[in-house]
Amino acid sequence: MSVNSSMASPSSAAHASSLLERVGTCFDAATKRLAELCARDGKLDSKRLDEQQWSSYQLALADADLLAARAVVSAEDSSELDRALGLAFAVDAIPSILAKLQDIYLATDLDPKPLHEIAASDALRALRREAGHPRVLAKLGVAVAEERSELGDVPMDDQTAMARDAFRRFAEDVVAPMAEEIHRRDLTVPESLLQPMREMGVFGLSVPEEYGGSSPVGHENTPMMIAVTEALSEASLAAAGSLITRPEILTRALLAGGTDDQKAHWLPKIAVGDPLSAIAITEPDYGSDVASLSLKGTPTEGGWLLNGAKTWCTFAGKAGVLMVVTRTNPDRSLGHRGLSLLLVEKPSYDGHEFTFVQDGGGKLHGRAIPTIGYRGMHSFDLAFEDFFVPDANLIGGEKGLGKGFYLTMAGMQGGRIQTAGRALGVMRAALKAAIRYGKDRKVFGAPLIDYQLTQVKIAMMAARFAACRRLAYAVGRQLDSGGGRMEASLVKLLACRSAEIVTREALQIHGGMGYAEESAVSRYSVDARVLSIFEGAEETLALKVVARSLLEEALDSGGR
């Protein structure tokens, strides 16, 4: 079915662009006012920031919606269907942004009149009538259900498109048939999946070609990383799509601060997935507060002795090397400046619990944490007792002492955009499942897909997916050009929250069957829930990365 021209008319796009400009002006005013309230002597003050946490959180979420709406409305290379989906997203996003700004305006004593004027404007009414009317959205939902081409299509080079197609075939033929058993029986990802993925080069996507990976010399190809991640995550988040994240983070940390010898030794091994890797950051008492981590590394002859605990270390059992954020300087007042990165080598274990005892008596014990979803890789509690790590495994050598926080952040930047790719894959799977079920399931004598409510739900799910996809790939290109650091956190915020919304609606369309474990959509729902928690919890990203960056920028621009 072709999209009715009224769904993506030039007047609708004009109304949306004009409205987003006005919303952007209000957003800038809120940012400026909040920055003034959070500053002392021209600099952000931690205590004042904490007093404005809710407003800062709302500011970050509003910025994510605003950035995505602008991206889809301004896109000139979209299909007619994608333009209509972009306008549907804008219709939904603008009131949401205004509501968040209302909270900020109230908390900061700004006059909300400009917000009220937008909400009551003829332009917004016109946009809602032209692109958000239930009849328009229902037609859009039917068009989505019948579409055979790529939803949320984005420009990509031939190499990236070929990789995407190859991994989609692999995901459909090899991963998908095993995904449900791995999830329901809580199995470890088997070698029958890992080995072909090694052979396809999935673990070397971020490793430069000179070290045996596939990342181009002199620059990265983040869109390819997103495309491959999305393809694998559509079949299984935990058993395929998330396998790339850990080598991505470790590779970026090594490239940012490893010695030449460390790069030459570890990067070729990472590229071929031998050993597999895991990242140990979080601790039981500190969560995302990286600067306060306390796992202690004590100097000893030829290396370090580790004592303490880590938690939520995904794939720690199967992995043969762990990147461990360690406090190597006992002076806690140094905060993040006392942290370093150590590479812990261990045997690979398939089970849910392991104990590794070194020849010298050092011990590492791991136990998998039972979880409602995201099964296959398992997240572990780890306990280190006088565990020896040689000096050669201190990333950066002596120059790496105290640099652990910065190197971790360098690694996490890639992890965040890659997590957005994971969210895209889960959303795509949920949307396709909802469409299939809507066509197959009959209620009151007609297929579900024939009812307006189902059609509107499908349209809004597709609109959110398409907006997140457009933004993720755009930010990926920014990262490859040297920018986009804060935007990577923004797209993670948006895509991961959106994955919860889309999988929730997909499950709801399935009704009782959606709540049954035998339906894949139930797995999509519980898997999607973890996305806003790991690779930087939503709240931490919103407050410590996005809002802080926006407020600092507002203070800097105000001072010029």
C-alpha positions as CSV (number, residue, x, y, z in Angstrom):
1,M,0.0,0.0,0.0
2,S,1.4,3.4,-0.9
3,V,1.4,6.1,1.8
4,N,-1.4,8.7,1.2
5,S,0.3,12.0,0.3
6,S,-1.5,13.7,3.1
7,M,0.5,11.7,5.6
8,A,3.8,13.3,4.5
9,S,2.7,16.5,2.9
10,P,5.1,19.5,2.6
11,S,2.8,21.5,4.9
12,S,3.1,18.9,7.6
13,A,6.9,19.0,7.4
14,A,6.9,22.8,7.5
15,H,4.6,22.9,10.5
16,A,6.8,20.3,12.3
17,S,10.0,22.2,11.5
18,S,8.6,25.5,12.7
19,L,7.3,23.9,15.9
20,L,10.6,22.3,16.7
21,E,12.3,25.6,16.3
22,R,10.0,27.2,18.8
23,V,10.4,24.2,21.2
24,G,14.1,24.5,20.8
25,T,14.0,28.1,21.8
26,C,12.1,27.2,25.0
27,F,14.5,24.3,25.6
28,D,17.5,26.7,25.4
29,A,15.8,29.1,27.8
30,A,15.3,26.2,30.3
31,T,18.9,25.1,29.9
32,K,20.2,28.6,30.5
33,R,18.1,29.2,33.6
34,L,19.0,25.8,35.0
35,A,22.7,26.4,34.4
36,E,22.5,29.7,36.3
37,L,20.8,28.0,39.3
38,C,23.4,25.2,39.3
39,A,26.4,27.4,39.1
40,R,28.6,29.1,41.7
41,D,31.2,31.7,40.6
42,G,30.6,30.7,36.9
43,K,31.1,27.0,37.4
44,L,28.7,24.1,38.0
45,D,28.4,23.3,41.7
46,S,27.9,19.7,42.7
47,K,25.6,20.5,45.6
48,R,23.4,22.8,43.5
49,L,23.3,20.2,40.7
50,D,22.0,17.6,43.2
51,E,19.3,20.0,44.3
52,Q,18.1,20.1,40.6
53,Q,18.3,16.4,39.8
54,W,14.7,16.1,38.6
55,S,15.0,19.1,36.3
56,S,18.3,17.9,35.0
57,Y,16.9,14.5,34.3
58,Q,13.9,16.0,32.4
59,L,16.3,18.2,30.5
60,A,18.3,15.3,29.2
61,L,15.2,13.3,28.2
62,A,13.7,16.3,26.5
63,D,17.0,16.8,24.6
64,A,16.9,13.2,23.3
65,D,13.4,13.6,22.0
66,L,14.2,16.9,20.5
67,L,17.3,15.7,18.7
68,A,15.5,12.7,17.3
69,A,12.5,14.7,16.1
70,R,14.8,17.2,14.4
71,A,16.7,14.3,12.7
72,V,13.6,12.7,11.2
73,V,11.8,15.8,10.2
74,S,14.9,17.3,8.4
75,A,15.9,14.1,6.6
76,E,15.7,14.6,2.9
77,D,16.8,11.2,1.8
78,S,13.9,9.3,3.4
79,S,11.2,7.3,1.6
80,E,7.6,8.6,1.7
81,L,6.7,6.0,4.3
82,D,9.7,7.0,6.5
83,R,8.8,10.7,6.2
84,A,5.3,9.9,7.4
85,L,6.7,8.0,10.3
86,G,9.0,10.9,11.1
87,L,6.1,13.2,11.3
88,A,4.2,10.8,13.5
89,F,7.1,10.7,15.8
90,A,7.3,14.5,15.9
91,V,3.5,14.7,16.7
92,D,4.2,12.4,19.7
93,A,7.5,14.0,20.8
94,I,6.5,17.7,20.8
95,P,3.9,17.4,23.6
96,S,6.2,15.1,25.5
97,I,9.0,17.6,25.3
98,L,6.7,20.4,26.4
99,A,5.5,18.4,29.4
100,K,9.2,17.9,30.5
101,L,9.9,21.6,30.0
102,Q,6.8,22.5,32.0
103,D,8.4,20.7,35.0
104,I,11.7,22.6,34.5
105,Y,9.9,25.9,34.1
106,L,8.0,25.3,37.3
107,A,11.1,24.3,39.3
108,T,13.1,27.3,38.0
109,D,10.4,29.9,38.2
110,L,10.4,30.6,34.4
111,D,7.2,32.0,32.9
112,P,5.5,29.0,31.1
113,K,3.6,31.3,28.7
114,P,5.8,30.3,25.7
115,L,5.1,26.6,26.3
116,H,1.4,27.2,26.6
117,E,1.4,29.2,23.3
118,I,3.0,26.3,21.5
119,A,0.6,23.8,23.0
120,A,-2.4,25.9,21.9
121,S,-1.0,27.0,18.6
122,D,-2.7,26.6,15.2
123,A,0.5,25.0,13.9
124,L,0.4,22.2,16.4
125,R,-3.3,21.6,15.8
126,A,-2.6,21.5,12.1
127,L,0.3,19.1,12.5
128,R,-1.8,16.8,14.7
129,R,-4.6,16.9,12.2
130,E,-2.4,16.2,9.2
131,A,0.1,13.7,10.7
132,G,-1.3,12.5,14.0
133,H,-5.1,12.1,13.3
134,P,-6.2,8.5,14.2
135,R,-7.4,7.9,10.7
136,V,-4.0,9.0,9.3
137,L,-2.1,6.8,11.8
138,A,-4.3,3.9,11.1
139,K,-3.5,4.1,7.3
140,L,0.1,4.5,8.3
141,G,-0.1,1.3,10.4
142,V,-1.6,-0.6,7.5
143,A,1.2,0.7,5.2
144,V,3.9,-0.4,7.8
145,A,2.3,-3.9,8.0
146,E,2.4,-4.3,4.2
147,E,5.8,-2.8,3.7
148,R,8.6,-5.1,2.4
149,S,11.5,-2.6,2.3
150,E,13.6,-1.3,5.1
151,L,11.8,0.7,7.8
152,G,13.8,3.6,9.0
153,D,16.2,3.2,6.1
154,V,19.5,5.0,6.4
155,P,22.3,5.7,4.0
156,M,25.1,3.1,4.3
157,D,28.1,2.1,2.1
158,D,28.1,-1.1,0.2
159,Q,30.5,-2.8,2.7
160,T,28.2,-2.0,5.6
161,A,25.1,-3.1,3.8
162,M,26.7,-6.4,2.8
163,A,27.8,-7.0,6.4
164,R,24.3,-6.2,7.7
165,D,22.7,-8.7,5.2
166,A,25.2,-11.4,6.0
167,F,24.6,-11.2,9.7
168,R,20.9,-11.0,9.3
169,R,21.0,-14.3,7.4
170,F,23.3,-15.8,10.1
171,A,21.0,-14.5,12.8
172,E,17.9,-15.9,11.2
173,D,19.4,-19.3,10.2
174,V,21.7,-20.0,13.2
175,V,20.9,-17.7,16.2
176,A,17.1,-17.5,16.1
177,P,16.5,-21.3,16.3
178,M,18.6,-21.5,19.5
179,A,17.6,-18.3,21.1
180,E,14.5,-19.5,22.9
181,E,16.2,-22.6,24.4
182,I,19.1,-20.5,25.6
183,H,16.7,-18.1,27.3
184,R,14.3,-20.5,28.9
185,R,16.9,-23.0,30.1
186,D,19.3,-20.2,31.1
187,L,22.2,-21.8,29.1
188,T,25.6,-20.3,28.4
189,V,26.1,-19.2,24.8
190,P,27.3,-22.4,23.1
191,E,30.4,-22.8,20.9
192,S,28.1,-23.7,18.0
193,L,27.2,-20.0,18.0
194,L,30.5,-18.5,19.1
195,Q,32.8,-20.3,16.6
196,P,30.9,-19.2,13.4
197,M,30.8,-15.7,14.9
198,R,34.6,-15.8,15.3
199,E,34.9,-16.9,11.7
200,M,32.7,-14.0,10.5
201,G,35.0,-11.6,12.4
202,V,32.4,-10.2,14.7
203,F,34.8,-9.7,17.6
204,G,37.2,-7.7,15.5
205,L,34.8,-5.0,14.2
206,S,36.5,-2.3,16.4
207,V,40.0,-3.7,16.0
208,P,42.1,-1.9,13.4
209,E,43.1,-3.8,10.3
210,E,46.8,-3.6,11.3
211,Y,46.0,-5.8,14.3
212,G,43.8,-8.3,12.5
213,G,40.4,-6.7,12.8
214,S,38.2,-5.0,10.3
215,S,38.2,-1.4,11.4
216,P,39.6,0.8,8.6
217,V,43.1,2.2,9.1
218,G,43.0,5.7,10.3
219,H,39.3,5.8,11.2
220,E,36.4,3.7,12.5
221,N,33.3,2.4,10.9
222,T,30.7,2.8,13.7
223,P,27.7,2.5,11.3
224,M,28.9,-1.0,10.5
225,M,29.1,-1.8,14.2
226,I,25.6,-0.6,14.7
227,A,24.3,-2.5,11.6
228,V,25.9,-5.8,12.7
229,T,24.7,-5.4,16.3
230,E,21.2,-4.6,15.2
231,A,21.1,-7.7,13.0
232,L,22.3,-10.0,15.7
233,S,20.2,-8.5,18.5
234,E,17.0,-9.0,16.4
235,A,17.6,-12.8,16.8
236,S,18.8,-12.6,20.5
237,L,20.0,-9.8,22.6
238,A,21.9,-12.0,25.1
239,A,23.1,-14.8,22.9
240,A,24.3,-12.8,19.9
241,G,23.9,-9.0,19.9
242,S,25.6,-8.3,23.2
243,L,28.7,-10.4,22.4
244,I,30.2,-7.5,20.6
245,T,30.0,-5.0,23.4
246,R,32.8,-6.3,25.6
247,P,35.5,-6.6,23.0
248,E,34.4,-3.1,21.7
249,I,35.0,-1.5,25.2
250,L,38.3,-3.3,25.8
251,T,39.6,-2.5,22.3
252,R,38.8,1.2,22.6
253,A,40.5,1.3,26.1
254,L,43.6,-0.4,24.7
255,L,43.7,1.9,21.7
256,A,43.3,5.0,23.9
257,G,46.0,4.1,26.5
258,G,47.6,0.7,25.9
259,T,51.4,0.4,25.3
260,D,52.6,-0.7,21.8
261,D,53.4,-4.1,23.2
262,Q,50.0,-4.4,24.8
263,K,48.2,-3.5,21.6
264,A,50.3,-5.9,19.6
265,H,49.7,-8.7,22.1
266,W,46.0,-8.3,22.9
267,L,44.3,-6.7,19.9
268,P,44.9,-9.7,17.5
269,K,43.6,-12.0,20.2
270,I,40.5,-9.9,20.8
271,A,39.8,-9.8,17.0
272,V,39.5,-13.6,16.7
273,G,37.6,-14.0,20.0
274,D,40.4,-16.0,21.7
275,P,40.1,-15.2,24.5
276,L,36.7,-13.9,24.9
277,S,36.5,-10.8,27.1
278,A,34.5,-9.3,29.9
279,I,34.4,-5.9,31.7
280,A,34.5,-5.6,35.5
281,I,33.5,-2.1,36.6
282,T,30.5,-2.1,38.9
283,E,30.9,-2.9,42.6
284,P,28.2,-3.9,45.1
285,D,28.2,-0.6,47.0
286,Y,28.8,1.9,44.2
287,G,26.8,0.9,41.1
288,S,27.5,3.5,38.4
289,D,29.5,5.7,40.7
290,V,32.8,4.8,39.0
291,A,34.9,7.4,40.9
292,S,34.2,5.7,44.2
293,L,35.1,2.2,43.3
294,S,37.2,0.4,45.9
295,L,38.5,-3.0,44.5
296,K,42.1,-2.7,45.8
297,G,45.2,-3.3,43.8
298,T,48.3,-3.6,46.1
299,P,51.8,-3.4,44.6
300,T,53.8,-6.6,45.0
301,E,56.9,-8.0,43.4
302,G,56.3,-8.1,39.6
303,G,52.7,-7.0,39.7
304,W,49.6,-6.4,41.8
305,L,47.4,-8.3,44.3
306,L,43.7,-7.8,43.9
307,N,41.3,-7.9,46.8
308,G,37.6,-7.0,46.8
309,A,34.4,-7.6,44.8
310,K,32.8,-6.7,41.5
311,T,29.3,-7.3,40.4
312,W,27.2,-7.4,37.2
313,C,30.3,-8.5,35.2
314,T,28.6,-10.0,32.1
315,F,30.2,-13.1,30.5
316,A,32.8,-13.3,33.3
317,G,32.5,-17.1,33.3
318,K,33.1,-17.8,29.7
319,A,35.6,-14.9,29.2
320,G,39.4,-15.6,29.4
321,V,40.3,-12.0,30.1
322,L,38.6,-9.4,32.3
323,M,39.2,-5.7,32.1
324,V,39.1,-4.8,35.8
325,V,38.8,-1.2,37.0
326,T,41.1,-1.2,40.1
327,R,42.0,1.3,42.8
328,T,45.8,1.3,42.6
329,N,46.3,4.3,44.8
330,P,44.9,3.8,48.4
331,D,44.3,7.5,48.8
332,R,40.5,7.6,48.5
333,S,40.5,11.4,48.3
334,L,41.9,11.1,44.7
335,G,38.5,9.7,43.6
336,H,38.7,8.6,39.9
337,R,42.4,9.7,39.7
338,G,43.3,6.7,41.8
339,L,41.9,4.1,39.4
340,S,43.8,2.0,36.8
341,L,42.9,-0.8,34.4
342,L,44.2,-4.3,34.9
343,L,43.8,-7.3,32.6
344,V,42.9,-10.4,34.6
345,E,43.5,-13.7,32.8
346,K,41.6,-16.8,33.8
347,P,40.3,-20.1,32.3
348,S,37.0,-20.1,30.4
349,Y,34.1,-21.7,32.3
350,D,30.7,-22.7,30.9
351,G,28.7,-23.0,34.1
352,H,27.0,-20.6,36.5
353,E,29.7,-20.7,39.1
354,F,33.5,-21.1,39.1
355,T,36.5,-20.8,41.3
356,F,40.0,-20.2,39.9
357,V,43.0,-20.7,42.2
358,Q,46.4,-19.5,41.1
359,D,49.6,-21.4,41.7
360,G,50.6,-18.9,44.3
361,G,47.2,-19.2,46.2
362,G,45.4,-16.2,44.7
363,K,41.7,-16.9,44.2
364,L,38.9,-15.6,42.0
365,H,35.4,-16.8,42.6
366,G,32.4,-16.1,40.4
367,R,28.7,-16.8,40.7
368,A,26.1,-16.0,38.1
369,I,23.3,-13.7,39.2
370,P,19.8,-15.1,38.4
371,T,18.0,-12.6,36.2
372,I,14.5,-12.3,34.6
373,G,16.0,-11.9,31.1
374,Y,19.2,-11.2,29.2
375,R,20.2,-14.9,29.7
376,G,23.0,-16.7,27.8
377,M,26.0,-14.6,28.8
378,H,25.2,-14.4,32.5
379,S,26.2,-11.5,34.8
380,F,28.5,-12.5,37.6
381,D,29.4,-11.5,41.2
382,L,33.2,-11.7,41.5
383,A,35.3,-12.0,44.6
384,F,39.1,-11.5,44.4
385,E,41.4,-12.8,47.1
386,D,45.1,-11.9,46.8
387,F,44.7,-12.5,43.0
388,F,48.0,-11.8,41.2
389,V,48.1,-9.7,38.1
390,P,51.5,-9.1,36.4
391,D,52.8,-5.6,35.7
392,A,52.6,-6.3,31.9
393,N,48.8,-6.4,32.3
394,L,48.5,-2.9,33.7
395,I,47.0,-1.0,30.7
396,G,49.4,1.7,29.7
397,G,52.1,0.5,32.1
398,E,53.3,3.1,34.6
399,K,51.9,5.8,32.5
400,G,48.5,4.1,32.9
401,L,48.4,4.5,36.7
402,G,45.5,6.7,37.6
403,K,44.2,6.8,34.1
404,G,41.7,3.9,34.5
405,F,38.6,6.2,34.7
406,Y,39.5,8.0,31.5
407,L,40.3,4.8,29.6
408,T,37.1,3.2,30.8
409,M,35.1,6.2,29.5
410,A,36.9,6.0,26.2
411,G,35.8,2.4,26.0
412,M,32.2,3.1,27.1
413,Q,31.6,5.7,24.4
414,G,31.6,2.8,21.9
415,G,29.6,0.7,24.2
416,R,26.8,3.2,24.4
417,I,26.2,3.6,20.7
418,Q,26.5,-0.1,20.3
419,T,23.8,-0.5,23.0
420,A,21.6,1.7,21.0
421,G,22.2,-0.8,18.1
422,R,21.1,-3.6,20.4
423,A,17.9,-1.7,21.3
424,L,17.2,-1.2,17.5
425,G,17.5,-5.0,17.0
426,V,15.1,-5.8,19.8
427,M,12.6,-3.2,18.6
428,R,12.7,-4.5,15.1
429,A,12.1,-8.1,16.3
430,A,9.1,-6.9,18.5
431,L,7.6,-4.9,15.7
432,K,7.8,-7.7,13.2
433,A,6.3,-10.1,15.8
434,A,3.4,-7.8,16.5
435,I,2.6,-7.4,12.8
436,R,2.7,-11.2,12.2
437,Y,0.5,-11.9,15.2
438,G,-1.9,-9.1,14.2
439,K,-2.4,-10.7,10.8
440,D,-2.7,-14.2,12.2
441,R,-4.9,-13.7,15.2
442,K,-8.6,-13.3,14.7
443,V,-10.9,-11.7,17.3
444,F,-14.6,-10.9,16.9
445,G,-14.5,-12.4,13.4
446,A,-11.6,-10.3,12.0
447,P,-7.8,-10.2,12.1
448,L,-6.4,-7.9,14.8
449,I,-4.6,-6.0,12.2
450,D,-7.9,-4.9,10.7
451,Y,-8.8,-2.9,13.8
452,Q,-7.9,0.8,14.1
453,L,-6.4,0.5,17.5
454,T,-3.9,-2.2,16.4
455,Q,-3.1,-0.1,13.3
456,V,-2.4,3.0,15.3
457,K,-0.2,1.0,17.7
458,I,1.8,-0.5,14.9
459,A,2.3,3.0,13.4
460,M,3.6,4.5,16.6
461,M,5.9,1.6,17.3
462,A,7.3,1.9,13.8
463,A,7.6,5.7,14.1
464,R,9.6,5.3,17.3
465,F,11.8,2.6,15.8
466,A,12.5,4.6,12.7
467,A,13.4,7.8,14.6
468,C,15.8,5.9,16.9
469,R,17.4,4.2,13.9
470,R,17.9,7.5,12.0
471,L,19.4,9.1,15.0
472,A,21.7,6.2,15.9
473,Y,23.3,6.0,12.5
474,A,23.7,9.8,12.3
475,V,25.5,9.8,15.7
476,G,27.6,6.9,14.6
477,R,28.8,9.0,11.6
478,Q,29.5,11.8,14.0
479,L,31.6,9.6,16.2
480,D,33.7,8.6,13.2
481,S,34.3,12.2,12.5
482,G,35.5,13.0,16.0
483,G,32.3,14.3,17.5
484,G,29.1,13.0,19.0
485,R,30.4,11.9,22.4
486,M,27.4,13.4,24.3
487,E,25.0,12.5,21.5
488,A,26.0,8.8,21.9
489,S,24.6,9.0,25.4
490,L,21.5,10.7,24.2
491,V,20.8,8.1,21.6
492,K,21.3,5.4,24.2
493,L,18.8,7.1,26.4
494,L,16.2,7.4,23.7
495,A,16.7,4.0,22.0
496,C,16.7,2.0,25.3
497,R,13.6,3.7,26.6
498,S,11.9,3.2,23.3
499,A,12.8,-0.5,23.3
500,E,10.7,-0.8,26.5
501,I,7.8,1.0,24.9
502,V,7.9,-0.9,21.7
503,T,8.2,-4.4,23.3
504,R,5.5,-3.5,25.8
505,E,3.1,-2.7,22.9
506,A,4.1,-5.8,21.0
507,L,3.5,-8.0,24.0
508,Q,0.1,-6.3,24.6
509,I,-1.0,-7.0,21.0
510,H,-0.2,-10.6,21.7
511,G,-2.5,-10.6,24.7
512,G,-2.3,-13.6,26.9
513,M,0.1,-15.3,24.5
514,G,2.5,-12.4,24.9
515,Y,2.8,-13.3,28.6
516,A,3.6,-16.9,27.8
517,E,7.3,-17.9,27.7
518,E,6.7,-19.9,24.6
519,S,6.2,-16.6,22.7
520,A,9.4,-14.9,21.7
521,V,7.8,-11.5,22.4
522,S,7.9,-12.2,26.1
523,R,11.7,-12.6,25.8
524,Y,12.0,-9.3,23.9
525,S,10.1,-7.6,26.7
526,V,12.3,-8.8,29.6
527,D,15.5,-8.4,27.6
528,A,14.6,-4.8,26.6
529,R,14.2,-3.9,30.3
530,V,17.9,-4.3,31.0
531,L,19.0,-1.9,28.2
532,S,18.3,1.3,30.3
533,I,20.3,-0.1,33.1
534,F,23.7,-1.3,31.7
535,E,26.4,0.5,29.8
536,G,25.6,3.5,32.0
537,A,22.4,3.6,33.8
538,E,19.8,5.9,32.4
539,E,19.9,8.2,35.4
540,T,23.7,8.4,35.5
541,L,23.9,9.2,31.8
542,A,21.1,11.8,32.1
543,L,22.6,13.6,35.1
544,K,26.3,13.1,34.8
545,V,26.8,13.2,31.1
546,V,24.0,14.8,29.1
547,A,22.6,17.4,31.5
548,R,26.0,18.3,32.8
549,S,27.3,18.8,29.2
550,L,24.3,21.0,28.3
551,L,24.6,23.1,31.4
552,E,28.4,23.6,31.0
553,E,27.9,24.6,27.4
554,A,25.2,27.1,28.5
555,L,27.6,28.6,31.0
556,D,30.4,28.8,28.5
557,S,28.3,30.5,25.8
558,G,26.9,32.9,28.3
559,G,30.3,34.0,29.3
560,R,31.5,34.8,25.8
